[in-house]
């Protein structure tokens, strides 16, 4: 730039940057937007320079957030950011912590408390990476189920936690206690600065301690392994920008925001589909809660579920789907195996019809942010009446039927016989079951082979004239469970142009007692891709039917799958196939 005060030269420089940004051949990466909360001073919202400069140096774009008591404005702020940095400041009003103030309490800022507590909670619900510094660290604990000490003098005293030295000077040591998380790879002993008299006493269920001072004061917390990015530190790394510790923290945070940003960008251009959830199983609990709340009995024949709002009784609703950027799901009518009698069959049919009635108001795309399809889990609902295949498809909008569940039925053998049943009853499909396969093909109802025995599986593949699906299962090679598929089965379904949907049930992911996480899910998903190819794999959560693991707790978490697929180098087209295109292809083939 020849003239530093030439507006035309400056404009040309910005035009060139814009050209690079919109030229896809230049492959200019999106820069993650980091929302940074501000303090309130005499002139209004203000922020120390170190916060936004640290974000910039780590590759993010700082976006300063002014406190607000308007919920719509708060939501609008979150919709603009890819990461949230909670800055330092005064004490939290102890009333928000359910306590009266101690004499040692310092000044509070009422405008910040509710705003930041709710901002943090909503950011976490949306899986936006969150980093908290000093007060911000304490806000994270208070917002997410932890506890904060009003004054660490209750337990400390061996270390001066509010230094008089310059802010960039380290004055005490902390010990890193987590060797697997965000702070892993660093020296166990780190020198930090310190300006606080409050601290976290309990991280809560969503975070764990990752650094402590020698007097036991918690100095850092992180989100639990496999879960959304959460990082809180009690010191002020923005004042020590030259230290390797500070750079590590901000780079990890901005990298998480960049991953979130990239996944969000992709979800804006693709449709995502979950092939199996059991949310209708939660309807009795919703009815019971409504009766308890109103003190009045509910007419179960006319009752309709509220899935348009955040519902504490289920893992899938419109709000959680919007937070996870999930577009479509199959809600199934789960029919437990009952007696093979006219009365049992009648009860099963009634259950399908009742579930359809309860879902009727959302089966036409009327649920905000989420399109709902309908399926039946367990062909027991057909009884011995072949005409019910057409009836359920035409009158109840059923798009797939799972042939069997736990226990053999009149159609076929199950992978898991009920207690007292032989390992096989039919040797695969029954004579009636063979008719069912033909009728489902004729009516355009997708055959779901989840829960089917291996003989049922192979006989159905041979008999069906159309591709079939397994809407929720995992890999036998990684977890030896009769419900999981062998590599031979995976290859066989691919050869018939079918699709296998990887599920999130912990019992199908691991054989030991350790808690399953999203990483276990990803191992099964990638094994499926390796064995049967990218064109024959998808996702079926089994939410509300025992599905859900660390990192994939409910529908709001499914964006994490996209983040990990991107990190592993899968293309946008690959991810589009996994997230629904493969399943839609098989579904569309039923009407051909």
Backbone torsions as a table, in degrees:
resi	resn	phi	psi	omega
1	UNK	NA	112.6	-175.0
2	UNK	-74.1	-35.6	179.7
3	UNK	-120.9	108.1	-176.2
4	UNK	-64.4	-11.7	-179.8
5	UNK	-111.7	19.1	179.2
6	UNK	-92.0	112.7	-179.6
7	UNK	-67.4	-34.7	-179.3
8	UNK	-66.5	-40.7	177.1
9	UNK	-65.4	-41.1	178.6
10	UNK	-62.9	-41.3	179.8
11	UNK	-63.0	-40.0	178.7
12	UNK	-61.9	-39.2	178.9
13	UNK	-64.3	-41.4	179.7
14	UNK	-70.9	-35.8	176.8
15	UNK	-62.1	-40.8	179.1
16	UNK	-64.0	-40.6	177.9
17	UNK	-63.4	-39.7	179.1
18	UNK	-67.0	-39.1	178.1
19	UNK	-60.9	-44.0	178.1
20	UNK	-62.0	-37.3	-175.4
21	UNK	-69.4	-35.2	-177.0
22	UNK	-93.4	-7.3	178.3
23	UNK	-87.2	103.4	-175.3
24	UNK	-61.7	-26.0	-179.8
25	UNK	-67.9	-21.5	178.2
26	UNK	-79.6	-15.9	177.5
27	UNK	54.8	46.4	179.0
28	UNK	-77.0	121.3	-176.1
29	UNK	-72.9	147.7	172.7
30	UNK	-68.0	136.2	176.5
31	UNK	-92.5	127.0	-178.1
32	UNK	-69.1	137.9	178.3
33	UNK	-89.6	123.4	-179.0
34	UNK	-108.2	111.8	174.8
35	UNK	-76.3	128.0	-178.7
36	UNK	-119.5	121.7	179.0
37	UNK	-71.7	150.3	-176.2
38	UNK	-114.5	158.2	174.8
39	UNK	-88.2	168.4	177.3
40	UNK	-114.7	115.2	178.2
41	UNK	-112.0	-163.5	-176.8
42	UNK	-65.7	-26.5	-179.6
43	UNK	-102.4	6.8	179.2
44	UNK	109.6	-149.2	-177.3
45	UNK	-64.5	131.7	-179.0
46	UNK	-148.1	159.9	-177.0
47	UNK	-152.5	135.3	176.1
48	UNK	-64.6	144.5	-173.2
49	UNK	-59.8	-33.1	-174.9
50	UNK	-58.7	-32.4	-178.1
51	UNK	-63.8	-55.5	-174.4
52	UNK	-75.5	-27.3	176.5
53	UNK	-69.8	-36.2	178.1
54	UNK	-65.4	-38.2	176.8
55	UNK	-63.9	-44.4	180.0
56	UNK	-61.9	-46.2	-178.0
57	UNK	-62.0	-28.8	-179.6
58	UNK	-85.5	-1.7	176.3
59	UNK	100.9	10.2	178.2
60	UNK	-102.9	167.6	176.3
61	UNK	-109.7	111.3	-178.3
62	UNK	-70.0	139.1	-178.7
63	UNK	-134.7	105.1	-172.3
64	UNK	-76.8	134.4	-176.2
65	UNK	-110.7	124.9	175.7
66	UNK	-90.3	139.6	179.2
67	UNK	-58.8	146.3	178.4
68	UNK	-147.0	151.0	174.4
69	UNK	-106.0	10.6	178.9
70	UNK	-95.3	112.6	-178.4
71	UNK	-57.3	-37.6	-179.5
72	UNK	-66.1	-37.5	178.2
73	UNK	-68.0	-39.2	178.2
74	UNK	-61.4	-45.5	178.4
75	UNK	-61.4	-41.2	179.6
76	UNK	-61.9	-38.3	176.9
77	UNK	-60.8	-46.6	-178.4
78	UNK	-63.8	-32.0	-179.4
79	UNK	-72.1	-10.1	-179.9
80	UNK	-98.0	-9.4	-169.2
81	UNK	-118.4	157.7	177.0
82	UNK	-111.0	-8.4	177.1
83	UNK	-155.8	153.8	-179.6
84	UNK	-124.6	122.2	176.1
85	UNK	-109.2	114.8	178.7
86	UNK	-91.3	114.4	-173.5
87	UNK	-82.7	173.1	179.8
88	UNK	-77.1	176.0	-179.4
89	UNK	162.2	-154.2	-175.5
90	UNK	-77.2	-173.8	-177.9
91	UNK	-72.7	159.2	173.2
92	UNK	-88.0	135.3	176.4
93	UNK	-57.3	120.3	-175.8
94	UNK	-62.7	-17.0	177.6
95	UNK	-62.4	-32.0	176.7
96	UNK	-68.1	-18.1	179.7
97	UNK	-99.6	4.1	-179.6
98	UNK	75.8	26.9	-176.6
99	UNK	-130.5	158.4	169.7
100	UNK	-86.5	156.1	-176.7
101	UNK	-72.0	140.7	172.6
102	UNK	-86.4	159.2	177.8
103	UNK	-59.3	-26.9	-177.6
104	UNK	-79.6	-4.1	-178.7
105	UNK	-61.6	135.7	177.5
106	UNK	-95.2	-165.0	-176.4
107	UNK	-68.1	148.1	178.0
108	UNK	-118.3	165.0	179.0
109	UNK	-127.7	92.5	-174.7
110	UNK	-55.9	-32.9	-178.0
111	UNK	-66.3	-25.6	-176.7
112	UNK	-87.8	-33.5	-167.1
113	UNK	-58.4	-65.0	-176.9
114	UNK	-62.8	-39.7	179.8
115	UNK	-57.1	-52.4	-175.8
116	UNK	-73.1	-35.0	177.6
117	UNK	-61.9	-45.2	-179.6
118	UNK	-73.5	-36.5	178.1
119	UNK	-60.0	-45.2	179.9
120	UNK	-64.2	-45.3	-178.1
121	UNK	-63.3	-44.7	-178.4
122	UNK	-70.6	-34.8	176.2
123	UNK	-62.3	-42.3	179.4
124	UNK	-66.3	-38.9	177.7
125	UNK	-61.3	-30.9	179.3
126	UNK	-89.3	1.0	-178.9
127	UNK	67.2	20.8	174.2
128	UNK	-71.5	128.0	178.2
129	UNK	-57.9	137.5	-177.6
130	UNK	-125.9	132.0	172.7
131	UNK	-125.6	134.7	179.5
132	UNK	-123.2	138.8	179.6
133	UNK	-119.8	124.2	178.4
134	UNK	54.9	-107.0	176.2
135	UNK	-55.0	-39.9	-179.6
136	UNK	-59.6	-36.1	176.2
137	UNK	-62.6	-42.8	179.4
138	UNK	-68.5	-37.1	176.2
139	UNK	-59.5	-41.0	179.5
140	UNK	-58.8	-46.0	-179.9
141	UNK	-64.6	-45.5	-178.2
142	UNK	-63.9	-35.1	-177.0
143	UNK	-79.4	-26.9	-169.5
144	UNK	-114.5	26.1	170.9
145	UNK	96.0	7.8	177.5
146	UNK	-95.5	-167.7	-179.9
147	UNK	-134.0	151.8	-178.0
148	UNK	-126.2	134.1	174.1
149	UNK	-79.3	132.5	177.5
150	UNK	-65.6	-31.2	179.0
151	UNK	-152.0	125.3	-176.6
152	UNK	-74.7	-4.0	173.3
153	UNK	-60.2	-17.2	177.4
154	UNK	-64.2	-31.5	-174.4
155	UNK	-126.6	-21.3	-175.0
156	UNK	-98.2	-171.2	179.9
157	UNK	147.8	-18.4	-179.5
158	UNK	-84.2	-18.2	-176.5
159	UNK	-129.0	141.3	173.7
160	UNK	-83.1	110.2	-175.6
161	UNK	-93.5	-6.6	175.8
162	UNK	-125.0	91.9	-169.9
163	UNK	-75.8	155.3	173.3
164	UNK	-99.3	-8.1	179.4
165	UNK	-70.1	164.7	176.9
166	UNK	-54.1	150.9	-172.3
167	UNK	-64.2	-27.1	-178.7
168	UNK	-85.6	-1.5	-176.1
169	UNK	-92.8	130.6	174.5
170	UNK	-77.5	138.0	-176.6
171	UNK	-129.2	-8.5	172.8
172	UNK	-153.7	168.7	-176.6
173	UNK	-98.8	149.6	167.5
174	UNK	-125.1	153.1	178.9
175	UNK	-111.1	123.9	178.9
176	UNK	-78.9	125.7	-173.0
177	UNK	-108.0	-10.9	-178.5
178	UNK	-110.0	115.9	-176.5
179	UNK	-99.5	8.8	-179.3
180	UNK	-119.3	-12.4	-171.6
181	UNK	-97.7	-146.2	-174.1
182	UNK	-64.2	-33.4	-176.9
183	UNK	-89.9	3.0	-179.4
184	UNK	-66.0	150.5	-179.4
185	UNK	90.9	-8.9	178.3
186	UNK	-96.3	161.5	174.5
187	UNK	-60.2	141.4	-175.3
188	UNK	-62.4	-30.7	-177.2
189	UNK	-107.4	124.4	-177.0
190	UNK	-130.0	139.0	177.1
191	UNK	-91.4	131.7	-176.9
192	UNK	-134.4	162.6	170.7
193	UNK	-89.6	174.7	-172.7
194	UNK	-159.5	124.2	179.8
195	UNK	-143.6	70.8	-178.7
196	UNK	-159.1	156.8	172.6
197	UNK	-128.3	-4.6	171.7
198	UNK	-108.6	160.5	178.7
199	UNK	-161.8	165.3	176.5
200	UNK	-71.8	133.6	173.2
201	UNK	-99.7	-32.4	176.3
202	UNK	-140.4	124.2	-178.3
203	UNK	-66.3	-25.3	-177.5
204	UNK	92.4	179.6	-172.6
205	UNK	-73.6	-18.5	-174.4
206	UNK	-96.7	-10.0	-176.7
207	UNK	-134.6	166.3	175.9
208	UNK	-139.1	158.5	179.7
209	UNK	-72.3	133.1	178.8
210	UNK	-124.1	-3.6	174.0
211	UNK	-158.0	143.7	179.3
212	UNK	-136.6	154.9	170.7
213	UNK	-85.6	168.8	-177.0
214	UNK	-67.3	-19.3	177.3
215	UNK	-91.8	7.2	175.8
216	UNK	93.7	-6.4	179.5
217	UNK	-66.2	133.0	178.3
218	UNK	-69.8	124.1	-176.5
219	UNK	-107.5	-19.1	178.5
220	UNK	-155.0	146.0	175.7
221	UNK	-132.8	153.0	177.7
222	UNK	-136.9	158.7	172.3
223	UNK	-65.2	151.0	-179.1
224	UNK	-63.5	152.9	-174.5
225	UNK	-55.1	128.8	178.9
226	UNK	89.2	-11.8	-176.7
227	UNK	-91.5	-176.6	178.9
228	UNK	-60.2	153.8	-177.9
229	UNK	-68.4	118.5	173.1
230	UNK	-135.6	129.8	178.4
231	UNK	-145.5	122.1	176.1
232	UNK	-128.0	132.5	177.0
233	UNK	-125.9	143.9	-175.9
234	UNK	-85.3	-19.9	177.8
235	UNK	-88.8	-173.4	-175.2
236	UNK	-118.4	82.5	-178.8
237	UNK	-65.2	-22.4	-179.8
238	UNK	-67.7	-18.2	177.2
239	UNK	-90.6	-8.9	-178.0
240	UNK	-122.3	49.8	-170.2
241	UNK	-62.9	-20.9	-179.6
242	UNK	-82.5	-12.1	-176.5
243	UNK	-78.7	148.7	178.5
244	UNK	-64.7	-32.7	178.4
245	UNK	-63.3	-47.3	-179.9
246	UNK	-61.5	-45.6	-179.5
247	UNK	-63.6	-38.7	178.3
248	UNK	-61.3	-44.8	-177.7
249	UNK	-62.8	-50.1	-176.5
250	UNK	-70.0	-34.9	177.6
251	UNK	-66.4	-41.5	178.8
252	UNK	-63.1	-41.8	-179.4
253	UNK	-65.7	-49.3	-178.6
254	UNK	-66.9	-35.1	176.6
255	UNK	-62.8	-40.4	176.8
256	UNK	-63.9	-40.0	178.0
257	UNK	-66.2	-37.2	178.3
258	UNK	-65.1	-40.4	177.6
259	UNK	-63.3	-43.4	177.6
260	UNK	-62.5	-43.4	-179.3
261	UNK	-60.7	-44.3	-178.4
262	UNK	-65.8	-42.7	178.8
263	UNK	-64.7	-40.4	179.9
264	UNK	-63.2	-42.5	179.3
265	UNK	-61.4	-41.1	-179.8
266	UNK	-68.1	-42.2	-179.6
267	UNK	-64.1	-23.6	178.0
268	UNK	-70.6	-17.2	-175.2
269	UNK	-113.9	-3.0	-180.0
270	UNK	-126.1	165.2	173.8
271	UNK	-105.5	132.4	-177.8
272	UNK	-109.8	139.5	-174.9
273	UNK	-135.5	131.5	173.3
274	UNK	-106.5	119.9	-170.6
275	UNK	-82.2	-5.2	-177.7
276	UNK	-160.3	117.6	166.9
277	UNK	-140.6	153.4	-174.7
278	UNK	-109.5	34.1	-176.1
279	UNK	-54.9	-36.0	176.6
280	UNK	-58.0	-21.5	175.5
281	UNK	-64.8	-19.9	-178.6
282	UNK	-87.4	-5.9	-176.5
283	UNK	-60.3	-41.9	177.6
284	UNK	-57.7	-38.6	178.5
285	UNK	-66.5	-37.0	177.3
286	UNK	-65.3	-41.2	178.6
287	UNK	-63.1	-45.1	-180.0
288	UNK	-61.5	-40.7	179.4
289	UNK	-66.2	-38.1	178.7
290	UNK	-66.4	-40.4	178.3
291	UNK	-65.6	-39.3	178.7
292	UNK	-66.9	-38.1	-178.2
293	UNK	-70.3	-42.1	-175.6
294	UNK	-90.9	-20.5	-175.5
295	UNK	73.3	12.5	-178.9
296	UNK	-123.2	144.6	177.1
297	UNK	-67.6	148.4	179.5
298	UNK	-102.9	135.5	174.2
299	UNK	-78.2	104.0	-173.8
300	UNK	-65.6	-20.4	-179.2
301	UNK	-78.9	-20.8	-178.9
302	UNK	-115.8	-6.5	-177.2
303	UNK	-65.6	140.7	178.0
304	UNK	-124.5	139.0	-179.1
305	UNK	-75.8	147.1	173.8
306	UNK	-98.3	100.0	177.8
307	UNK	-110.4	7.2	179.0
308	UNK	-82.2	-18.8	-179.6
309	UNK	-115.3	169.8	176.6
310	UNK	-64.8	118.7	-176.0
311	UNK	-110.7	118.9	-175.8
312	UNK	-70.0	-10.1	-175.0
313	UNK	-94.8	-2.9	-177.8
314	UNK	-142.6	162.5	-178.3
315	UNK	-95.4	-8.8	-179.8
316	UNK	-129.6	118.0	170.5
317	UNK	-150.7	178.6	-174.8
318	UNK	-62.9	-37.3	-177.6
319	UNK	-69.4	-48.0	-179.9
320	UNK	-64.6	-37.0	177.8
321	UNK	-63.9	-40.5	178.7
322	UNK	-65.0	-40.6	179.6
323	UNK	-66.6	-34.3	178.9
324	UNK	-91.0	-4.1	-179.0
325	UNK	59.6	45.6	174.6
326	UNK	-98.6	128.4	-173.5
327	UNK	-96.3	-37.5	-174.6
328	UNK	-138.6	149.1	174.6
329	UNK	-147.4	154.1	170.8
330	UNK	-100.2	114.7	172.1
331	UNK	-96.0	125.1	-173.4
332	UNK	-106.8	152.7	170.3
333	UNK	-91.6	102.2	-179.8
334	UNK	-78.1	125.6	-178.8
335	UNK	-117.3	105.3	178.1
336	UNK	-64.6	147.9	-179.7
337	UNK	-65.2	122.2	-179.4
338	UNK	-119.6	-168.6	-179.3
339	UNK	-66.4	143.2	179.7
340	UNK	-87.9	72.0	-178.8
341	UNK	-132.1	160.6	175.8
342	UNK	-53.7	-38.4	179.7
343	UNK	-66.9	-41.9	178.6
344	UNK	-64.0	-42.9	178.3
345	UNK	-64.1	-39.3	-180.0
346	UNK	-64.7	-41.0	178.4
347	UNK	-63.3	-40.7	-179.9
348	UNK	-64.7	-43.4	178.9
349	UNK	-63.1	-41.9	179.0
350	UNK	-60.5	-38.4	-179.0
351	UNK	-65.8	-41.4	177.6
352	UNK	-62.6	-46.7	-178.4
353	UNK	-64.3	-39.4	179.7
354	UNK	-66.8	-42.9	178.7
355	UNK	-63.6	-42.7	177.5
356	UNK	-59.9	-43.1	179.4
357	UNK	-60.4	-42.7	-178.6
358	UNK	-69.2	-28.2	179.4
359	UNK	-93.5	-6.7	-172.7
360	UNK	-53.8	-39.2	-176.0
361	UNK	-73.2	-8.4	177.6
362	UNK	-122.2	1.5	-179.7
363	UNK	-80.6	-1.0	179.0
364	UNK	-114.4	29.3	177.8
365	UNK	74.5	22.8	-177.2
366	UNK	-89.6	-5.2	177.8
367	UNK	-84.9	121.6	-178.1
368	UNK	-56.4	135.3	173.0
369	UNK	70.6	-3.1	-175.5
370	UNK	-145.6	124.1	175.8
371	UNK	-95.2	127.9	-173.8
372	UNK	-109.1	128.1	171.0
373	UNK	-102.5	167.5	-176.5
374	UNK	-125.1	137.1	176.2
375	UNK	-141.2	168.0	176.7
376	UNK	-117.6	128.1	176.1
377	UNK	-103.0	101.6	177.0
378	UNK	113.6	109.9	177.4
379	UNK	-65.1	-3.9	171.5
380	UNK	-52.5	-27.8	179.0
381	UNK	-64.4	-16.8	176.5
382	UNK	-82.7	-17.5	-174.6
383	UNK	57.8	-123.8	175.7
384	UNK	-123.2	25.7	-174.6
385	UNK	-110.9	102.7	-176.9
386	UNK	-63.2	-29.2	-177.2
387	UNK	-66.0	-17.4	-178.4
388	UNK	-70.2	-20.7	176.5
389	UNK	-60.0	-51.2	179.3
390	UNK	-66.8	-38.4	-179.8
391	UNK	-61.7	-49.1	-179.3
392	UNK	-63.8	-37.8	-180.0
393	UNK	-69.2	-46.7	-173.6
394	UNK	-80.1	-40.0	-173.4
395	UNK	-97.0	-27.8	-176.3
396	UNK	-113.7	3.4	175.3
397	UNK	62.4	29.4	179.0
398	UNK	-72.9	127.3	-178.3
399	UNK	-104.0	-24.0	171.4
400	UNK	-145.9	155.1	175.8
401	UNK	-128.4	125.6	171.5
402	UNK	-77.2	120.5	-170.9
403	UNK	-58.2	-34.4	-171.6
404	UNK	-154.3	162.2	173.1
405	UNK	-124.8	-146.0	177.7
406	UNK	-75.5	116.3	-175.8
407	UNK	108.9	138.7	178.5
408	UNK	-67.0	151.6	174.0
409	UNK	-132.4	-167.9	-176.5
410	UNK	-75.8	-5.8	-179.2
411	UNK	-95.8	-42.7	-171.1
412	UNK	-167.7	178.9	176.4
413	UNK	-88.2	147.0	179.1
414	UNK	-95.9	154.1	173.5
415	UNK	-68.4	-20.5	-179.2
416	UNK	-132.9	90.7	177.7
417	UNK	-61.1	151.5	176.2
418	UNK	-75.5	161.6	-179.3
419	UNK	-58.0	131.5	-179.6
420	UNK	92.7	-12.1	178.4
421	UNK	-87.3	151.6	173.5
422	UNK	-69.7	162.1	178.6
423	UNK	-61.0	-34.8	177.3
424	UNK	-132.5	142.8	172.2
425	UNK	-112.8	-42.6	-175.1
426	UNK	-110.3	-8.9	-172.0
427	UNK	71.2	30.7	-177.6
428	UNK	120.7	-118.2	178.5
429	UNK	-84.1	142.6	171.3
430	UNK	-81.7	167.7	173.2
431	UNK	-55.7	-41.2	177.1
432	UNK	-64.8	-39.0	179.5
433	UNK	-60.4	-37.2	177.7
434	UNK	-64.3	-36.2	175.9
435	UNK	-67.3	-37.9	179.6
436	UNK	-61.3	-43.0	179.4
437	UNK	-58.1	-46.7	179.4
438	UNK	-63.8	-39.6	-178.9
439	UNK	-70.6	-37.6	177.0
440	UNK	-65.0	-41.2	174.4
441	UNK	-59.0	-44.4	-177.4
442	UNK	-65.3	-40.9	-175.8
443	UNK	-83.9	-10.6	-179.0
444	UNK	82.4	27.2	177.9
445	UNK	-97.4	125.8	-178.8
446	UNK	-68.6	134.8	176.7
447	UNK	-87.2	124.4	177.0
448	UNK	-106.9	122.5	-176.8
449	UNK	-99.8	13.4	170.5
450	UNK	-58.3	141.2	177.6
451	UNK	77.1	-5.3	-176.7
452	UNK	-80.7	148.2	174.5
453	UNK	-67.4	164.4	-178.9
454	UNK	-62.7	-39.1	179.0
455	UNK	-65.9	-40.8	175.2
456	UNK	-59.5	-43.3	-179.1
457	UNK	-57.2	-55.3	-174.6
458	UNK	-69.3	-37.4	178.8
459	UNK	-66.0	-37.9	178.5
460	UNK	-66.6	-43.5	177.5
461	UNK	-58.1	-39.6	-178.9
462	UNK	-70.9	-36.1	-173.7
463	UNK	-84.7	-36.6	-174.0
464	UNK	-67.6	136.5	176.8
465	UNK	-87.1	-4.9	-176.9
466	UNK	-129.7	157.4	179.9
467	UNK	-60.5	149.6	179.7
468	UNK	-117.7	172.5	-179.5
469	UNK	-132.7	157.1	164.6
470	UNK	-118.8	105.2	-166.7
471	UNK	-77.5	-17.9	178.3
472	UNK	-161.9	107.7	179.4
473	UNK	-162.8	171.6	176.4
474	UNK	-131.2	-165.3	-169.6
475	UNK	-104.7	126.2	178.3
476	UNK	-63.0	-31.5	-178.4
477	UNK	-63.7	-26.5	-178.5
478	UNK	-102.3	-25.1	-179.9
479	UNK	-147.0	110.9	-173.7
480	UNK	-78.3	89.0	-179.9
481	UNK	-133.5	137.6	-176.9
482	UNK	-61.2	-20.0	178.7
483	UNK	-81.2	-15.6	-178.9
484	UNK	-84.9	160.0	-176.0
485	UNK	-97.0	139.2	173.8
486	UNK	-74.4	164.9	176.5
487	UNK	-61.8	-34.4	178.1
488	UNK	-63.1	-39.7	177.7
489	UNK	-66.8	-40.5	178.7
490	UNK	-60.3	-45.4	179.7
491	UNK	-66.3	-36.6	-178.3
492	UNK	-66.0	-40.8	-178.8
493	UNK	-70.8	-32.0	176.4
494	UNK	-66.8	-39.6	179.8
495	UNK	-62.9	-24.8	178.3
496	UNK	-97.1	11.9	178.1
497	UNK	64.1	27.6	177.0
498	UNK	-87.7	-167.1	-177.7
499	UNK	-145.7	143.5	176.9
500	UNK	-117.8	127.7	-176.9
501	UNK	-104.7	117.5	-177.7
502	UNK	-72.9	135.4	-174.3
503	UNK	-111.7	172.8	-170.7
504	UNK	-115.9	22.6	-179.5
505	UNK	-82.4	124.3	-173.5
506	UNK	-59.3	-34.3	-178.5
507	UNK	-66.4	-20.9	178.7
508	UNK	-96.4	-8.5	-175.0
509	UNK	-98.0	-31.3	-176.8
510	UNK	-137.2	149.8	175.8
511	UNK	-97.3	-10.2	-178.5
512	UNK	-102.0	-173.2	-175.8
513	UNK	-89.8	-0.3	-179.9
514	UNK	-70.3	146.9	179.6
515	UNK	-66.0	129.8	176.9
516	UNK	-72.6	148.6	180.0
517	UNK	-131.4	176.8	176.9
518	UNK	-59.2	-28.7	179.4
519	UNK	-67.2	-36.2	174.8
520	UNK	-64.2	-43.4	177.3
521	UNK	-58.1	-44.9	-178.6
522	UNK	-64.1	-35.5	177.5
523	UNK	-62.1	-43.1	178.9
524	UNK	-67.1	-43.3	179.9
525	UNK	-60.3	-45.3	-178.7
526	UNK	-70.4	-31.9	175.4
527	UNK	-64.4	-41.7	176.9
528	UNK	-59.6	-44.6	-179.3
529	UNK	-62.2	-42.3	-179.3
530	UNK	-63.3	-38.9	-174.1
531	UNK	-82.3	-47.1	-173.3
532	UNK	-113.2	0.0	172.1
533	UNK	95.4	156.0	-174.6
534	UNK	-65.5	-19.8	-177.1
535	UNK	-85.9	2.1	-172.1
536	UNK	-132.8	25.9	-175.4
537	UNK	-132.8	144.9	176.9
538	UNK	-153.6	-161.2	-173.2
539	UNK	-130.1	126.4	175.3
540	UNK	-134.5	103.6	-164.8
541	UNK	-67.8	-37.2	-168.5
542	UNK	65.3	23.6	174.6
543	UNK	-56.3	143.6	-179.2
544	UNK	68.7	6.3	174.1
545	UNK	-131.6	41.5	-177.2
546	UNK	84.4	-3.3	175.8
547	UNK	-76.1	151.6	-179.9
548	UNK	124.9	120.5	179.3
549	UNK	-134.2	173.8	179.7
550	UNK	-56.4	126.1	-176.7
551	UNK	92.9	-15.6	176.7
552	UNK	-138.9	61.3	-173.5
553	UNK	-76.4	-34.3	179.4
554	UNK	-158.7	-172.6	-174.5
555	UNK	-62.0	-23.1	-179.5
556	UNK	-70.3	-15.1	-175.5
557	UNK	-94.2	-6.6	-169.0
558	UNK	-67.6	-15.9	175.1
559	UNK	-60.8	-26.3	179.0
560	UNK	-59.5	-32.2	178.9
561	UNK	-62.3	-45.4	179.4
562	UNK	-62.6	-42.1	178.1
563	UNK	-56.8	-45.7	-177.5
564	UNK	-71.0	-35.6	176.4
565	UNK	-63.9	-40.9	177.7
566	UNK	-65.1	-42.7	179.3
567	UNK	-62.4	-29.7	-179.2
568	UNK	-87.4	2.1	173.0
569	UNK	91.5	12.0	177.1
570	UNK	-71.7	143.7	-179.3
571	UNK	-78.0	165.7	176.4
572	UNK	-58.6	-39.9	-179.7
573	UNK	-65.6	-40.1	175.9
574	UNK	-58.7	-47.7	-175.9
575	UNK	-66.3	-37.3	177.2
576	UNK	-61.0	-40.9	177.9
577	UNK	-63.6	-47.6	-178.3
578	UNK	-62.6	-40.3	-173.2
579	UNK	-83.8	15.0	172.3
580	UNK	148.7	-30.0	-176.0
581	UNK	-61.7	-39.2	178.9
582	UNK	-63.0	-44.4	-178.4
583	UNK	-68.2	-40.1	179.3
584	UNK	-64.0	-35.8	177.8
585	UNK	-60.8	-46.2	-180.0
586	UNK	-67.1	-38.8	178.7
587	UNK	-64.5	-43.7	-179.2
588	UNK	-65.7	-30.8	-179.3
589	UNK	-65.7	-17.5	-178.9
590	UNK	-69.3	-26.2	-177.2
591	UNK	-93.9	0.7	-178.9
592	UNK	-81.4	NA	NA
